[in-house]
Amino acid sequence: MAYVKIKDRQMVRDTHSKAVLNTDKNGLNEYYAKREIAKRQQRDSLETKQRLAQLEQDMSDIKNLLKEIAMARKS
């Protein structure tokens, strides 16, 4: 494949397919890093939501047990 540089330094044209290609490796690496950070944040957010839901369920169970204990002491 042969490439021809375009006015923009980071762009080349493939002479076979006529496609314009970006050759900016630093930009690509930055994109990958940002994408990994976004994935990690999304995963952390989901994990936090799941932990919160579990805590809410546990608190509800404790509340119900305390009510049962209170009812048993009244009898």
C-alpha positions in Angstrom: 0.0 0.0 0.0 1.2 3.5 -0.8 0.3 6.5 1.2 0.4 10.2 0.1 0.7 12.9 2.8 -2.1 15.4 2.9 -1.8 19.0 4.1 -2.5 18.0 7.7 0.6 16.3 9.0 -1.2 13.5 10.7 -3.3 12.5 7.7 -2.4 10.4 4.7 -4.3 9.1 1.8 -4.2 5.4 0.8 -3.6 5.5 -3.0 -5.4 2.2 -3.5 -8.7 2.8 -1.6 -8.5 6.6 -1.6 -9.3 6.5 2.1 -7.9 9.3 4.4 -6.2 7.8 7.4 -5.1 9.4 10.6 -1.6 8.5 11.7 -1.5 10.2 15.0 -0.3 7.5 17.4 -0.3 9.7 20.5 -3.9 10.7 19.9 -4.8 7.0 19.5 -3.0 6.1 22.8 -4.8 9.0 24.6 -8.1 7.7 23.2 -7.4 4.2 24.5 -6.4 5.6 27.9 -9.5 7.7 28.2 -11.7 4.7 27.1 -10.1 2.6 29.8 -10.7 5.2 32.5 -14.4 5.6 31.3 -14.8 1.8 31.5 -13.3 1.6 34.9 -15.5 4.5 36.2 -18.6 2.8 34.7 -17.6 -0.5 36.3 -17.0 1.2 39.7 -20.4 3.0 39.4 -22.2 -0.3 38.8 -20.4 -2.0 41.6 -21.3 0.9 44.0 -25.0 0.7 42.9 -25.0 -3.1 43.6 -23.3 -2.6 47.0 -25.9 0.1 47.9 -28.8 -2.2 46.9 -27.3 -5.0 49.0 -27.0 -2.6 52.0 -30.6 -1.5 51.6 -31.7 -5.1 51.5 -29.6 -5.9 54.6 -31.1 -2.9 56.5 -34.6 -3.9 55.5 -33.9 -7.5 56.8 -32.5 -6.1 60.1 -35.5 -3.8 60.5 -37.9 -6.7 60.0 -35.9 -8.8 62.5 -36.1 -6.0 65.1 -39.8 -5.7 64.6 -40.2 -9.5 65.1 -38.1 -9.3 68.3 -40.2 -6.3 69.6 -43.5 -8.2 68.8 -42.1 -11.3 70.6 -41.3 -9.3 73.7 -44.8 -7.8 73.8 -46.4 -11.2 73.9 
